[in-house]
Amino acid sequence: MAAQIASGEIQVGRRIPSASQLADIYGVSQRTAAEAVRILKERGLVRGVPGRGVFVLRTPDDGE
């Protein structure tokens, strides 16, 4: 997902798929998908908005 954000495939301000959707897309468990989202949040790339979803804040090279 970080690579898709970096490439611009998923643009700043856009909502990313839910953890359950990511699990289906990538063929992984929901727990694994949720951990991936947690890591993106930890890196400051995305932010969760209660009741709305998780949104891209910046690309990996915007401030690292």
Secondary structure, DSSP 8 states (H G I E B T S, - for coil): -HHHHHHTSS-TT-EE--HHHHHHHHT--HHHHHHHHHHHHHTTSEEEETTTEEEE---GGG--
